[in-house]
Amino acid sequence: MPPAGRPRRARPGWLGWAAALCLGAVLFTAAGLGRRDAPAGDRTVGEVTRVGVRQGETIPGYARQARAELAALPPGAAYALVSFDAYLAPGRLPAVLAEVEAARVLARVPLPGRQTEVVRLAAYRLPRDVVAGMSALADRKDREAADQRARAAGAADAELRRVYDTGAEVAAREAEAYRAGCACVYAAVVRAEPDLLRAVAARPGVRAVDPAPEVRRLDRAVFTPPLPEQRGVARPPADTALVPTGPAMGDSSEAAPAVISSSPPSLGRAGLPKPAATSRNTARAGVVTRNVARMPPGDVRAQVWSE
């Protein structure tokens, strides 16, 4: 103890204030770190908007509904799916899609009795982008045909060899058609103001203009227009070359236009092609379906993109 009567040394007043300020700064920094917001994510990730006709729907009914939606479309540029009533060559696209901003076209080689691959081609500069895309497709189809022929030569099973031979034939015919700049385009994805979209809908050769103002990102949208040869009910096109040799099977639940690549399907345990997946087992979470009356939940259509 200090001697009696000796005054106790007082702590300087500024030292207490300094300690208080330091403690406050530490607490403020910690609180700020705790309140810092995480970087905002892309809210569209995992969501897919589907635009087009569904399996089993009447195509005239789909066209009527598209006309009604187009008539009621509010002002503002919007994406739309333009379906043609025939397959068009690249050179015809500039006139049909004049005054609107084209983004992509959908195409397939219309071989009678064959399911051919549906492809999406860039179409910002018409017809140059589509012609270039078809040329690249022809080269890829040549490679596919060679691969199918090699697989057929090494297949021991007769049924599997028939699948590969058919794939090679289809791929070779697709390559020939695309290299010639075929009349293969049957739909386009465009963006424009409502008045311009209505003008496109009134042009000869245009079957329907289906507006999709809810589409914000094309990479999160799937477009499924009706095929030109389908006039009544939308159904998967038949492929007479791949009719099973065993017992007859029921109708596929895959939505139209069901698409197969010329590449053969994956093989099952017995070395034979596995059955194609249907809409029941290809449903995915996070799908935003536009026009629920038009598009069934889980409706996933095979679309093979090429850009």
C-alpha positions in Angstrom: 0.0 0.0 0.0 1.2 3.5 -0.7 2.2 5.5 2.4 -0.6 7.2 4.2 -1.1 10.7 3.0 0.7 10.2 -0.3 -1.5 11.2 -3.2 -2.4 8.4 -5.7 -1.1 9.1 -9.2 -4.0 9.9 -11.5 -4.2 8.1 -15.0 -4.1 10.7 -17.8 -7.6 11.4 -19.1 -6.6 11.1 -22.8 -5.5 7.5 -22.2 -9.0 6.4 -21.3 -10.5 8.1 -24.3 -8.0 6.5 -26.6 -8.8 3.0 -25.3 -12.5 3.7 -25.7 -12.0 4.9 -29.3 -9.9 1.8 -30.2 -12.5 -0.6 -28.8 -15.3 1.3 -30.7 -13.3 1.0 -34.0 -12.9 -2.7 -33.5 -16.5 -3.3 -32.8 -17.6 -1.1 -35.8 -15.3 -3.0 -38.2 -16.6 -6.4 -37.0 -20.2 -5.2 -37.3 -19.5 -3.9 -40.8 -18.0 -7.2 -41.9 -21.0 -9.1 -40.5 -23.4 -6.9 -42.5 -21.6 -7.1 -45.8 -23.9 -8.4 -48.4 -22.8 -11.4 -50.5 -22.3 -10.7 -54.2 -25.6 -10.8 -56.0 -26.1 -13.9 -58.1 -27.8 -14.4 -61.4 -31.4 -15.0 -60.6 -32.1 -16.6 -64.0 -29.6 -19.4 -63.5 -31.5 -22.7 -63.3 -34.6 -21.3 -65.0 -35.5 -22.2 -68.5 -38.3 -20.6 -70.5 -39.9 -22.7 -73.2 -41.6 -21.1 -76.1 -43.5 -23.1 -78.8 -46.0 -25.8 -79.4 -46.4 -28.8 -77.2 -47.0 -32.4 -78.2 -50.7 -33.2 -78.8 -51.7 -29.6 -79.3 -53.4 -28.7 -82.5 -51.2 -26.4 -84.6 -54.1 -24.2 -85.8 -55.0 -23.7 -82.1 -51.4 -22.8 -81.3 -51.4 -20.3 -84.2 -54.6 -18.7 -83.0 -53.3 -18.3 -79.5 -50.1 -16.8 -80.8 -52.1 -14.2 -82.8 -54.1 -13.3 -79.8 -51.0 -12.8 -77.7 -49.3 -10.8 -80.4 -52.4 -8.5 -80.7 -52.3 -7.8 -77.0 -48.5 -7.4 -76.7 -47.7 -4.1 -74.9 -45.2 -1.6 -76.2 -41.5 -2.5 -75.9 -39.1 -4.7 -77.8 -39.7 -8.4 -77.2 -38.4 -11.7 -78.5 -40.7 -13.8 -80.6 -40.6 -17.2 -82.3 -41.4 -16.9 -86.0 -42.6 -20.2 -87.6 -42.6 -20.6 -91.4 -45.1 -22.7 -93.4 -42.3 -24.2 -95.5 -38.6 -24.9 -95.2 -36.7 -21.8 -96.5 -33.3 -21.5 -98.1 -30.9 -18.9 -96.5 -31.5 -16.5 -99.4 -35.2 -16.1 -98.6 -34.7 -15.0 -95.0 -33.7 -11.3 -95.4 -37.1 -10.6 -97.1 -39.2 -12.5 -94.6 -37.4 -11.1 -91.6 -36.9 -7.6 -92.9 -37.0 -4.7 -90.3 -36.6 -7.0 -87.3 -33.5 -8.1 -85.5 -32.9 -11.8 -86.1 -30.9 -13.7 -83.5 -31.1 -17.4 -84.5 -32.8 -19.7 -86.9 -33.8 -23.3 -86.4 -33.2 -25.8 -89.2 -33.3 -29.4 -90.1 -32.8 -31.4 -93.3 -36.4 -32.6 -94.2 -35.6 -36.1 -95.3 -38.8 -38.1 -95.9 -39.3 -40.8 -93.3 -36.3 -39.7 -91.3 -35.9 -37.9 -88.0 -33.0 -35.5 -88.6 -31.1 -33.3 -86.2 -32.6 -29.9 -85.3 -29.9 -27.3 -85.1 -29.8 -23.6 -84.1 -27.7 -21.3 -86.2 -26.6 -17.7 -85.5 -28.5 -15.3 -87.8 -27.4 -11.8 -86.9 -26.3 -11.1 -90.5 -28.7 -12.6 -93.0 -28.1 -14.7 -95.0 -24.3 -14.8 -94.4 -24.4 -16.2 -90.9 -26.8 -19.0 -91.9 -24.8 -19.9 -94.9 -21.6 -20.1 -92.8 -23.3 -22.2 -90.2 -24.6 -24.6 -92.8 -21.1 -25.0 -94.2 -19.7 -25.8 -90.8 -22.6 -28.3 -90.2 -21.7 -30.0 -93.5 -18.2 -30.6 -92.3 -19.4 -32.0 -89.0 -21.9 -34.3 -90.7 -19.1 -35.7 -93.0 -17.2 -36.6 -89.8 -20.3 -38.2 -88.3 -20.9 -40.3 -91.4 -17.4 -41.5 -91.4 -17.6 -42.4 -87.7 -20.9 -44.3 -88.2 -19.4 -46.3 -91.0 -16.5 -47.2 -88.9 -18.7 -48.3 -86.0 -20.9 -50.3 -88.4 -17.9 -52.2 -89.7 -16.9 -53.2 -86.2 -20.4 -54.1 -84.9 -21.0 -57.8 -84.3 -24.7 -57.4 -83.7 -26.8 -57.2 -86.8 -29.4 -54.8 -85.2 -26.7 -52.5 -84.0 -25.0 -52.5 -87.3 -28.2 -51.5 -89.0 -28.5 -48.5 -86.6 -25.0 -47.4 -87.5 -25.5 -47.9 -91.2 -28.7 -45.8 -91.0 -26.9 -43.1 -89.0 -24.1 -42.9 -91.6 -26.6 -42.6 -94.5 -28.6 -39.9 -92.8 -25.5 -37.9 -91.8 -24.1 -38.1 -95.4 -27.4 -36.8 -96.8 -27.5 -34.0 -94.2 -23.9 -33.0 -95.2 -24.8 -32.9 -98.8 -27.9 -30.8 -98.2 -26.2 -28.3 -95.9 -23.3 -27.9 -98.2 -25.7 -26.9 -101.0 -27.4 -24.3 -98.8 -30.6 -26.3 -98.6 -34.1 -25.1 -97.9 -33.9 -26.3 -94.3 -34.8 -23.3 -92.1 -38.3 -23.5 -90.6 -38.3 -20.9 -87.8 -36.4 -17.9 -86.4 -36.0 -16.1 -83.1 -36.3 -12.4 -83.6 -36.6 -9.3 -81.4 -38.6 -6.2 -82.3 -41.3 -3.8 -81.3 -44.9 -5.1 -81.4 -45.8 -3.3 -84.6 -42.9 -4.8 -86.5 -43.7 -8.2 -85.2 -47.3 -7.9 -86.4 -46.0 -6.8 -89.8 -43.9 -10.0 -90.0 -46.9 -12.1 -89.0 -48.8 -10.7 -92.0 -46.1 -11.6 -94.6 -46.5 -14.5 -97.0 -44.8 -17.7 -95.8 -45.1 -16.9 -92.1 -47.2 -19.4 -90.2 -47.2 -17.8 -86.7 -45.4 -15.2 -84.6 -45.3 -16.3 -81.0 -44.3 -13.4 -78.8 -42.2 -14.1 -75.7 -41.7 -10.9 -73.7 -40.7 -13.0 -70.6 -37.5 -14.1 -72.3 -34.5 -12.1 -71.2 -31.7 -14.5 -72.0 -31.6 -16.6 -75.1 -29.3 -19.1 -73.5 -32.0 -19.8 -70.9 -34.8 -20.3 -73.5 -35.8 -23.3 -75.6 -37.8 -22.7 -78.7 -40.0 -25.5 -80.2 -41.8 -24.3 -83.3 -44.1 -26.7 -85.3 -42.6 -28.4 -88.3 -43.9 -27.2 -91.7 -45.2 -30.6 -92.7 -47.3 -30.8 -89.6 -50.8 -29.4 -90.2 -53.0 -31.0 -87.6 -51.7 -32.1 -84.2 -48.1 -31.7 -83.2 -46.4 -35.1 -82.9 -42.9 -36.4 -83.2 -42.1 -37.2 -86.8 -41.9 -40.9 -87.6 -38.6 -42.5 -88.6 -39.2 -45.5 -90.8 -35.5 -46.5 -90.8 -35.5 -47.1 -87.0 -38.7 -49.0 -86.6 -37.9 -51.7 -84.0 -37.9 -55.3 -85.3 -39.4 -56.6 -82.0 -42.9 -56.1 -80.6 -44.6 -52.9 -81.4 -44.1 -50.1 -78.8 -46.5 -47.4 -77.7 -46.3 -43.8 -78.7 -43.4 -41.8 -77.3 -44.2 -39.2 -74.7 -41.4 -37.0 -76.0 -42.7 -33.6 -77.2 -42.7 -32.6 -80.8 -40.6 -31.9 -82.6 -38.8 -34.9 -81.2 -35.2 -34.9 -82.5 -32.5 -37.5 -82.8 -29.0 -36.9 -83.9 -27.6 -39.0 -86.7 -25.2 -40.3 -84.0 -26.4 -43.6 -82.6 -27.8 -43.7 -79.0 -25.8 -44.9 -76.1 -25.7 -48.7 -75.6 -27.2 -50.8 -72.9 -25.9 -53.9 -71.2 -26.7 -56.1 -74.1 -24.9 -53.8 -76.6 -28.2 -52.6 -78.1 -29.3 -48.9 -78.1 -31.1 -47.7 -74.9 -34.6 -46.4 -75.4 -34.9 -42.7 -75.8 -35.7 -40.7 -72.6 -39.2 -39.4 -72.4 -40.5 -36.3 -70.9 -41.3 -38.2 -67.7 -37.7 -38.9 -66.8 -36.1 -35.8 -68.3 -38.0 -33.3 -66.2 -35.7 -30.9 -64.4 -36.2 -28.6 -61.4 -36.2 -24.9 -61.9 -38.0 -24.8 -65.2 -40.1 -21.8 -65.9 -42.8 -22.8 -68.3 -44.4 -20.0 -70.2 -48.1 -20.4 -70.9 -48.8 -23.4 -68.7 -51.8 -24.2 -70.8 -49.5 -24.7 -73.7 -46.3 -26.2 -72.3 -46.5 -29.2 -69.9 -44.2 -29.3 -66.8 -41.0 -31.2 -67.5 -41.4 -30.9 -71.2 -37.8 -31.3 -72.4 -37.2 -31.5 -76.2 -33.9 -32.6 -77.7 -32.4 -29.6 -79.3 -28.8 -29.8 -80.6 -27.3 -26.3 -81.0 -24.7 -25.3 -83.5 -23.2 -21.8 -83.6 
